[in-house]
Structure formats: C-alpha cells, structure tokens
Amino acid sequence: GENVEQHPSTLSVQEGDSAVIKCTYSDSASNYFPWYKQELGKRPQLIIDIRSNVGEKKDQRIAVTLNKTAKHFSLHITETQPEDSAVYFCAASTGTASKLTFGTGTRLQVTL
Amino acid sequence: SAVISQKPSRDICQRGTSLTIQCQVDSQVTMMFWYRQQPGQSLTLIATANQGSEATYESGFVIDKFPISRPNLTFSTLTVSNMSPEDSSIYLCSAGRRDTGELFFGEGSRLTVL
C-alpha cells in the first residue's frame, strides 16, 4: 500500500519568513496530493491540492509543487503569519475522492 | 464544500461497552470514510463505508470491532465495540465527490474509555 513520509515533524519560523514542508510517497499510481491544516481541537481543513498532471499550484501565500519522477511534493507558505500556526498534513491517493494516506504531520509555529 | 456533522462530539465510556458514532453529510457524496486520530498523531484510515454493502476495512481493523453502516449516500455510522482504553481516540468521518475530488472532514468524535 501507499506510504507517505513527511518532514520536518516540527518547524518554527519567524513571522514574515517562509516555511517549507516536504513529503514523499511510495505508490507511483498516486495522482492526487492534498494538504490539510489542523488547528488544535479542530477538524482537518483542506487548504490546497495538486494533481499529477500539474507541477505547481499557487493560492495566495501558499503553493504546492510536485515532482512525479522523484515522488515528492512540497508545501510552501510565504509571509507567514501567527494564524498559520497549526499542524499540517500531506496526503496521497490514487484518484479523486479516494481514500487518503496521510503523512505524519508537521507542527508549524510562527513566532512574532 | 460538503458540511459533515458528527455526533456525539465527545463521550466518556466504560470498558466493555460499545458506542455508535453518526455521520451526516449535507449533500450528495460518492465516498465516505472513517479515520482514527490518536492524540498528537496522524490520521489512520479505518475503513471505506460502502452504500448498501459491507465496508472495506484497512489492515489492522476488523468488522467485529468496528462495524460500519451506510444505508444511503449521505449517512454512515461507526460503532466501536467492546471498548478498551486503547480505543480512546478521535474518530473522524470524511466524505467527498468524485467530480470535485476533494475530501472533507467532520468535526470528529472524541472518545475516552475508562
């Protein structure tokens, strides 16, 4: 089955700096890669996703890149703000609305 | 996006009892899943809830322990049977549509077993 690894497990950045979280996947059939943000005590919220036919996708301060050959994808957050502090999970699946395999999560802390 | 309601939001249960968690989606969805998230951990898929048929369980999860129903497209239940303290966790319902591809999560049901 699919295995998704995520690094780093914790990340602390100063407000205004950029943050990068990286994930690798094992199943070459995976073609859908969402990112979720989970604040303490809340449900995971989908923040951005990318499909295998696209190399990069951007939405305001967040962007995701995908390298199918290397089987890795990354989340980039620019101009970080304190409200970006949360746990971020990457995930992979083999189709739309298919079961997701999650990475282990990255706890991002944005300090003032 | 789909709105997913779960209940109960939390419960404290005694060892050996069973609890059923309900999940209701406000729109037509294709897929429904049940995940478990232990404190400070990632999300682990328990099973895919199939409409009108038996759920598809992931390795390490069995129907006798986690019976699942999905009588229609927008409603599913997960029962945690014969609970032990190791079952203390957050159980999350997830749902999505193939045409949009996105999966959304309910608020979760926090279960504590004493």
Contacts between the chains, C-beta under 8 A, distances in Angstrom:
chain1	res1	chain2	res2	distance
A	1	B	59	7.6
A	32	B	101	6.3
A	34	B	102	7.2
A	34	B	103	7.2
A	36	B	105	7.9
A	42	B	107	7.6
A	43	B	92	6.9
A	43	B	105	4.5
A	43	B	106	6.4
A	43	B	107	5.0
A	43	B	108	5.9
A	44	B	43	7.0
A	44	B	92	7.6
A	44	B	105	5.0
A	45	B	105	7.8
A	46	B	1	7.9
A	46	B	102	5.8
A	46	B	103	7.3
A	46	B	104	6.7
A	49	B	101	7.5
A	49	B	102	6.9
A	51	B	101	7.7
A	89	B	42	6.4
A	89	B	43	6.9
A	95	B	98	7.8
A	96	B	96	7.7
A	96	B	98	5.1
A	96	B	99	7.6
A	96	B	100	7.4
A	96	B	101	3.2
A	97	B	29	7.7
A	97	B	30	5.3
A	97	B	31	4.5
A	97	B	96	3.8
A	97	B	97	5.7
A	97	B	98	4.7
A	97	B	100	7.4
A	97	B	101	5.7
A	97	B	102	7.3
A	97	B	103	6.2
A	98	B	31	6.9
A	99	B	31	7.7
A	99	B	33	5.7
A	99	B	45	5.6
A	99	B	48	5.9
A	100	B	33	7.8
A	100	B	43	7.8
A	100	B	45	7.3
A	100	B	94	7.7
A	100	B	103	6.1
A	101	B	45	7.3
A	102	B	42	4.8
A	102	B	43	4.6
A	102	B	44	7.7
A	103	B	42	6.6
A	104	B	41	7.9
A	104	B	42	5.0
A	105	B	41	7.7
A	105	B	42	5.1
